[in-house]
Amino acid sequence: MAKSADEFEELKKELEAADSKREDVIAKSREIVKQSKKAIYALQRNDTLAAAAVLAEMKKGIASLKPFLSDANYAGTIKPAIQEYVEAACFNEFVLTGEMLPRKELGVSAEHYIAGLCDLSGEIIRKAINAAINDNPGTVVAAKRFIERLYYGLLQLDLRNGELRKKFDGLKYDLKKMEDVLLSLKLQGKVK
């Protein structure tokens, strides 16, 4: 009986350690998601310095999660955080340069990168609509072109049914929204 008691004590310790590690990963992932929202909000207000500071912290957080990427026990927990990081970093690049941030600079998987890019279009639309409200049609045109390039680039991929396909399908509707906004500006004579 003593042996079985020792066995159960070892099992208990192992489960407690695994649970503690899992809670730590969940907390880090949640913090990255919160930071993403802060960075994106700053970028929507053109506060690129605040966004840069938050993105630097996010990068550290992502680095701390990388050891858990290959562990299936954590994949579902980490995935949203990485996708949010991609979205925020790529939005930052769009705001600063109007270009797309290469995946290699982020060090993430193709799947996480594509998912983040698909989510990015919603933030770019918000940026474009605010630009239209503030009589900045150049930003609207740049946003439409970016989403169009993104859509046609991703169209080349074989995204089968699943999460990526659903996100990609949403991108198609985002492109349509941008076309509608641009058409409205054209009819008002604000763009040629």
Number of C-alpha atoms within 10 A of each C-alpha: 6 7 8 9 10 11 11 12 12 12 12 12 11 12 12 12 12 13 12 12 13 16 13 13 18 18 13 20 24 16 15 27 21 15 22 26 17 17 28 26 16 18 23 20 12 15 13 17 12 15 25 16 11 21 22 11 16 27 15 11 19 20 11 13 18 14 9 15 15 9 10 9 12 16 12 12 20 22 16 18 27 28 26 27 28 26 29 30 28 24 28 25 15 19 19 12 10 16 14 17 19 11 15 10 8 16 13 17 13 11 14 20 24 22 23 25 28 25 22 24 27 18 18 24 20 14 20 25 21 16 17 20 9 9 13 15 21 14 19 26 19 16 27 25 16 18 24 20 14 21 20 11 10 16 13 8 8 8 17 9 8 8 12 17 15 14 17 21 15 15 23 18 12 22 23 14 16 23 17 13 20 23 14 14 18 13 11 9 9 15 15 8
